[in-house]
């Protein structure tokens, strides 16, 4: 599983990245987590509002700071 956290580096984006890592740890999932900070790359994924999460190439959240539990729910669906 590959997860991309999209955001220019703002506090909300950093918190989202931490929440993603915490959710993965709690679920015992081994996944590659990549932080995408370049605006052009973020826009190329169709995300106009950050922070965002992409799981295995599919945008699952944009413009919202998700909690650990919300991220866990998304991961269980993927």
C-alpha positions in Angstrom: 0.0 0.0 0.0 1.2 3.5 -0.9 -0.1 6.6 0.9 0.6 10.1 -0.3 0.0 13.0 2.1 -0.5 16.2 0.0 0.3 19.6 1.4 2.8 22.4 1.2 4.1 21.9 4.8 1.6 23.8 6.8 0.8 22.7 10.4 -2.5 21.0 9.3 -0.6 19.0 6.7 2.1 18.0 9.2 -0.6 16.9 11.6 -2.3 14.9 8.9 0.9 13.1 8.1 1.4 12.2 11.8 -2.2 11.0 12.0 -1.7 8.8 9.0 1.4 7.2 10.5 -0.4 6.7 13.8 -3.4 5.1 12.1 -1.1 2.7 10.2 0.7 1.8 13.5 -2.6 1.2 15.3 -3.8 -1.1 12.5 -0.5 -2.9 12.1 -0.3 -2.0 8.4 3.0 -1.7 6.7 2.7 1.0 4.0 4.9 3.5 2.2 4.0 7.0 3.3 5.2 9.8 1.0 4.8 13.6 1.6 4.1 15.6 -1.6 4.7 19.3 -1.0 5.1 20.6 -4.6 1.9 22.5 -5.6 2.2 21.3 -9.2 2.2 17.6 -8.1 -0.7 18.2 -5.8 -2.8 19.9 -8.5 -1.9 17.1 -10.9 -3.7 14.7 -8.6 -6.8 16.9 -8.8 -6.5 18.2 -5.3 -7.1 22.0 -5.1 -7.5 22.2 -1.3 -5.0 20.8 1.1 -4.3 18.7 3.1 -5.1 15.6 1.1 -4.6 11.9 1.2 -4.1 9.6 -1.8 -4.2 5.8 -1.2 -2.8 3.6 -4.0 -3.4 6.4 -6.5 -6.9 7.3 -5.5 -7.7 10.6 -3.8 -9.7 9.7 -0.6 -9.7 13.1 1.1 -9.0 16.7 0.3 -9.2 19.9 2.3 -9.8 18.3 5.6 -7.7 17.4 8.6 -8.8 13.9 9.3 -8.5 12.3 12.8 -6.7 9.0 13.4 -10.0 7.2 13.6 -11.2 8.7 10.3 -8.0 7.6 8.6 -8.3 4.1 10.0 -11.8 3.8 8.5 -10.4 4.9 5.1 -7.5 2.4 5.4 -9.9 -0.5 6.2 -11.9 0.3 3.0 -8.8 0.2 0.9 
